[in-house]
Amino acid sequence: MLGALALTSCSHKPDLIVYGGSAAGVMAAYSAAQEGPTCRFGALTAGGLGQTDIGNKQVVKGLALQFYRRLGEHYGNLENWIFEPSAALEVFEDYLNHPRIKAIKGYHLVDACCAEGRIESVRVANGADTLTFAASWFIDCSYEGDLLAAAGVEYRVGRESNKEYGETWNGVQMLQGHQFPDGVDPFVVPGAPSSGLLWGVSDATLQPAGSGDGLVQAYNFRICLTDSLENRIPIEKPDGYDPSHYELLARLIAAQPEKTRLNDYFIWSRMPGRKTDVNNRGGFSTDMIGMNHSYPEASWEERQEIVRAHKDYTLGLLWFMGNDPRVPESIRTEISRWGLPKDEYVDTDHWSPHLYIRECRRMVGEYVATQDDCEARRVAPDGIAMAAYTMDSHNCQRIAVKKDGRWMVKNEGNVEIGGGLPYPISYRSLTPKRGQCSNLLVPVCCSASHIAYGSIRMEPVYMCLGQAAGLAVSLAHHNGLACVQDVDYRDIVRILETDPFQDGTSPDIVIDDPGLGELPGWHRWGLYNSFGRSCLFGEPGASPAVFSATIPETGTYKVYSYQHQPQPNINPRTEITLSTGQHFSFDASEVRIAGQTTSAWHPLCTVRLRKGDTFTATFSIPDTISSGPDEDIPLSDAVRESLSLKDRESSAGWTLADAVLLVKNR
């Protein structure tokens, strides 16, 4: 049997060592252990990033989907995409409570012993205590890529030039996202360059657009706070607080007096349990821009200093926003209601131990994902997971630039460009080049250019890649293969399709709109956040759209319809009739959707179905609709153009149909 060691000392040689307690690490260890073979597991997913970056739920499958469904059970829903850190940690620890997994906490990699293109052993340390482990297979699930580097595998740090892979959004980019308005002075004494630059402003010179460099996009803490009086610990002024670190923020506030809300300076997302996931917003926020460039190649001790500096900066930022008289009173009043939660991070003074390492090393593997993959100009033929997020990079540097004869501060590096539709990630993006290392897989610091990695680097995708890596090691082990590069990706896909949770649970039955073909009176549109790649809009008088599937196994099934929050000028009502006789008519405005999505599975009913039954869900156009008394709903220009309906004067009666889901009860 294949055993996984998710870095405790054990008396036998494990078959697999998974280095890194990230979400991908948990799924890799569990996936490998199910097939027979850090300080806080789950890392960012259990460390404050409760506002899941999804892009498109179609991409979240296998154990990753099961993770969000287990969170759904915790909160009384099918799935939960927003959650408290403690809830995520509980789910991850349950995955690791496996008879073939032994977990070691608090140790970091010191070095690796390699010979003939294979890792033979790794040495890890916790203070003065060191341990050495040998294994047959290794998976590097760290955010830093330390094991791949120790193994001598090729990697990159920083941004490639656009020329290297024929891209347009890599390298230096001075765009408007999370930017300073013109005119904010960068000098200690305004207008006096001889006085020096304010804290946080680099003396670097802006390089040509698209040029490469070694800069790394900014890190931050995803902040969990609460406004519950019973659960709240007030935010205190941190030791060593230096108000000069926030002088630039004071000038930004003065430059935009119209911004008087907390959400003007933070993405302040509410989580269950009266908690938050706070993220960066605007020119000066939780991102500690430019203070992490040495992190990828730094020693363990140096990294801890960088993490500590980010924590001090962030706590100081919260104190500044709540107490400095230059901050609008409305913001100071609002932030004063929030404090650290007593029931979160109880071992680390109620503050997340995990800095958000958005990007560190990136392997240069057998296949390098690039902008072409994100925009569907190239399709990896050996996909084992999918990505769907925008090409997303936070700012890399804050510099002084001269515009119209005047010096001002600007941020550089932010990119938020929507790609195409969900796209496959190659299995070869997880494998080193042949000859470099034959027994290592890398699902987190995978092989991608800087800008493509910005689309891939989402926690649900990491979990999908972690599961695929665990399966690959299991297949290599059981099939007697010497190299991870020789694993047939189709074997991984087969398991993911037939036993996605790797526990014998029947796969979901998903009926998506492309399977219906062309339907008279219905128009397919690539709506962002549709379940798959598109959804259907039906015009008045159109024949019903029938979502149909043959039932593969007798059992009791829960039936769901994928519902969207009301689209502009589109009928919010949905009429659905099932082949079992039930009829449903409801208003999409009643659908409550939380998190980074505008759509969710809406429960319809529970039905008993037999193997071979033909199940149908029929979507019909409502007889009448109205957005108000005697007011027909006109079609928006954007939708009209997408549907090639510019010649139509109105769209009274238009409705939307997306997908149907059947989940078999266990």
Secondary structure, DSSP 8 states (H G I E B T S, - for coil): ---EEE----SS--SEEEE--BHHHHHHHHHHHHT----STBGGGGTT--S---S-GGG--HHHHHHHHHHHHHHTSS--SS--HHHHHHHHHHHH--TTEEE--S-EEEEEEEETTEEEEEEEEETTEEEEEE-SEEEE--SS-HHHHHTT--EEESB--HHHHT-SSSS----STT---TT---EEETTEEEEEE-TT-B------TT--BS-----B--B--B--TTTEE-----TT--GGGGHHHHHHHHH-TT--SGGGTEEEEEETTTEEEEEE-SSSSS--TTS-TTTTT--HHHHHHHHHHHHHHHHHHHHHHHH-TTS-HHHHHHHTT-BEETTSSTTTTTS-S--B----EEE--SS-B-HHHHTTSS--TTEEEEE-S-EEE---EEEEEEETTEEEEEEE--EEE--SS-EEEEGGGSS--TTT-SSEE-SSS-SB-HHHHHHH--HHHHHHHHHHHHHHHHHHHHTT-S-GGGS-HHHHHHHHHH-TTSSS----EEEEGGGG---TTEEEE--TT-SSS-EEEE-TT---EEEEEE--S-EEEEEEEEEE---TTS--EEEEEETTS-EEEEEGGG----SS-SEEEEEEEEEEE-TT-EEEEEEE--S---SBTTB-----HHHHHHTT-TT-S--TT-EEE-EEEEEE--
